[in-house]
Amino acid sequence: MKRVLIVDDEPVILDVLQRILSRLGFDTAVADLGSSALKIFSRGMFDLVLMDILLPGNSGFEIAREMKQTRPGQKIVMITAIDKYRAITQSNDEGVNGVLPKPFTFEMVKSVVEGVLNGEDVFQQEGMNYYNW
């Protein structure tokens, strides 16, 4: 079973993503802070990390950088409700694998997660560019 670490400071987002991913057959772990995410990440292997950009303390990008230093091939998708164009640009610069916009739908989560896990560039995936959000 593939494992996904979900990092978001909003309990409702953690709950919804955990439910969606469980329904899709993934094993999930959750963290509400970057520091907690790093501890969980250091103790296990994850096929994917879904992480909010705006977290208390360190930003999601700072946490993603630390994760990528530890495991350069780690697949990471940033979650955001802010300017999607800026998020995509910074994600590309940081070597992050994609962006999941808030609000999201079940189908968006499924498409982004499956795309990234299949090695696709979610920014160029049909229907997943920022103009369509």
C-alpha positions in Angstrom: 0.0 0.0 0.0 1.4 3.4 -0.9 1.9 5.9 1.9 1.1 9.6 1.9 2.1 12.2 4.5 -0.4 15.1 4.7 0.8 18.4 6.3 -1.6 21.2 6.9 -2.4 23.4 9.9 -6.2 23.3 9.1 -7.8 20.3 10.8 -10.6 20.1 8.3 -8.2 19.9 5.4 -6.3 17.1 7.1 -9.5 15.3 7.7 -10.8 15.7 4.2 -7.5 14.7 2.5 -7.1 11.8 4.8 -10.6 10.6 3.9 -10.1 11.0 0.2 -6.8 9.3 0.1 -8.0 6.4 2.3 -10.9 6.0 -0.1 -8.4 5.8 -2.9 -6.5 3.0 -1.1 -3.6 5.0 0.4 -2.2 4.6 3.9 -1.9 8.1 5.4 -0.1 10.0 8.2 -0.9 13.6 9.2 1.0 16.5 10.7 -0.3 20.0 11.5 3.2 21.6 11.8 6.4 21.5 9.8 8.4 20.3 12.8 5.9 17.4 13.3 6.0 16.6 9.6 9.8 16.3 9.7 9.7 14.0 12.7 7.2 11.7 11.0 9.1 11.9 7.7 12.3 10.9 9.4 10.7 7.7 10.9 9.1 6.4 7.8 9.1 6.2 4.0 6.4 8.0 2.0 5.5 7.7 -1.6 4.2 11.3 -1.6 4.0 14.3 0.7 1.1 16.7 0.4 2.0 19.9 2.2 0.4 23.3 2.7 2.6 26.2 1.7 1.5 28.5 4.6 2.3 26.8 7.8 3.0 28.3 11.3 6.7 28.7 11.8 8.5 27.4 8.7 6.9 27.6 5.3 6.0 24.5 3.4 8.8 25.2 1.0 11.3 25.3 3.8 10.1 21.9 5.0 10.1 20.6 1.5 13.7 21.6 1.0 14.7 19.8 4.2 12.9 16.7 3.0 14.5 16.8 -0.4 18.0 17.1 1.2 17.3 13.9 3.1 15.6 12.1 0.2 16.3 13.9 -3.1 13.8 11.8 -5.0 10.9 12.4 -2.6 7.7 13.4 -4.4 6.1 16.5 -2.9 2.9 18.4 -3.8 2.2 21.8 -2.3 -1.3 22.7 -1.3 -2.3 26.4 -1.6 -5.2 28.8 -1.6 -2.8 31.7 -2.5 -1.8 32.9 -6.0 -1.6 29.7 -8.0 0.8 31.1 -10.6 3.3 32.2 -7.9 2.9 28.8 -6.2 3.6 27.0 -9.5 6.6 29.2 -10.3 8.1 28.7 -6.8 7.3 25.0 -6.8 9.2 24.5 -10.1 12.1 26.5 -8.7 12.2 24.4 -5.5 12.0 21.1 -7.3 8.5 20.3 -5.9 6.4 18.0 -8.1 3.2 20.0 -8.2 0.5 22.2 -6.7 -3.0 21.2 -5.4 -5.2 24.3 -5.2 -7.7 25.0 -2.4 -10.6 24.5 -2.7 -10.1 21.1 -4.3 -12.4 18.4 -5.4 -12.1 14.6 -5.0 -11.2 14.4 -8.7 -8.5 17.0 -8.5 -6.9 15.3 -5.5 -7.1 11.9 -7.4 -5.7 13.4 -10.6 -2.7 15.2 -8.9 -1.8 12.3 -6.7 -2.0 9.7 -9.4 -0.2 11.9 -11.9 2.7 12.6 -9.5 3.0 9.0 -8.4 3.1 8.0 -12.1 6.0 10.3 -12.7 4.0 13.0 -14.5 4.5 16.7 -14.4 1.2 17.8 -12.9 1.6 21.4 -14.2 1.4 20.2 -17.8 -1.2 17.6 -17.2 -4.4 18.0 -19.2 -6.9 20.3 -17.3 -4.4 20.9 -14.4 -2.7 24.2 -15.4 -3.3 27.2 -13.4 -5.6 28.8 -16.0 -8.2 26.2 -15.3 -8.3 26.6 -11.5 
